[in-house]
């Protein structure tokens, strides 16, 4: 699973959260720790971990959780 900036994120109900804007990696291992979707105000930014990902393709990332969780 390769998560890249710009890929659309969709929750388990099909709601579009937005595109991946940043990724936080462990400084020593390079392991991906968090993925960030920046959203326009008044919406808050959305953070998720690789463990929250159900499926990732080149065009979409489907989450195991809903956006509201």
Secondary structure by P-SEA (a helix, b strand, c coil): ccccccbbbbcccccccccccccccccccccccbbbbbbcccccbbbbcccccccccccbbbbcccccc
